């Protein structure tokens, strides 16, 4: 199915490159899954460490001697009680009265 769809798209592209009106593709069933949709959803992850809440974040570390191209991504923890901890997790409201 997906292969037929790709073949039709290649034919349409070839016709457009030759400045021809593309033929109407034959109808065929096609299912396309868009996993990028899920990548775009905001996901928050938190960790309780040493009595305080932190958000998991991605940090950009510049590598020395590499100029503007030398960057590395790494997992890190935010400062305790950051803005997202207060607004998204709301520990004072959700965990009120809960002891460690």
N, C-alpha and C positions, 0 to 999 in steps of 0.2 A: 504493500500500500504506500508506505512512505517513499519507497524507491520510485514508484510511478509518479508521485507528486514531484519529486526532484527532477525526474526526466522531463516532465511537462514544463517546469520552471526554467530549465536549461534551454528548451526549445523556444520558449517565449523570449528569453534574454537574447538568444541568437537572432531571432527575427527583429527585435528592437534595435540591435546593433547594426543590422542591415537596413534600418529605417523602413521596415515593413510593418504593416499592421499585424499583430500576432493573431494566430488562429485561436478560436475559442477552445479552451481545454475541455477534454471529455470529462464528464462528471465521474468522480470516483470517491469512495469514502476515505477520509483522512482524519487522523487524530494527532494533534500536536500538543505536547505537554510543555508548559512554560515554567520550568523550575526557577527561572530568574525572578518570577513574581514573588516567590517565597524568599529569595535572597534580599529583596528590597524591603521586606517587612522589618520594622524595628524590633529587635529582640534585646532584652535587658537581662543580665545575669549578675547576681550579687553573691557576696561571700561574707560570712560573719567571722571575723578574726580578731582575737585579743579584745573582745568586748565591744567591737564597733563594726558597722556595716561598710563594705567597700563594693564598688562596681567593677566588674571585669571590663577592661578596656584594651584597645590595641594602641601601642605606642610606636612612634617612629623614632628610631635611633639613627643618628648620622654616623657613618663610619669614617674615621679619621683618614686623611690622605686620599679620599675618593672623590672630592669635589661635590658638586650638586647631585651627582648620580649615585653616590654612596649612601644608601638608606637601607635600613633593615626593620622589618615589622616584628613586634614581639608582644605576647600577652603580658598584661600587668594589672595591678590593682590601683584603683583611683585613691585619692586622698580619702580618709574616713569622713563619712557624713557629707559626701559631695551633693551637688544640686540634684542629680538623678536619684540618689539614695533618698533624699528628702521628698522629692516630688513623685517619683514612680513607685518606689518601695513603700514609702510612708511608714517607717518602723515605729514611730511614736503612736500611730493610730492602730496599725495591724497587730503589733506585738505588745500592746499596752497590758501591763500586769503579768507578762510572761517572764519568768526568771531564767537565768542561764543554767 
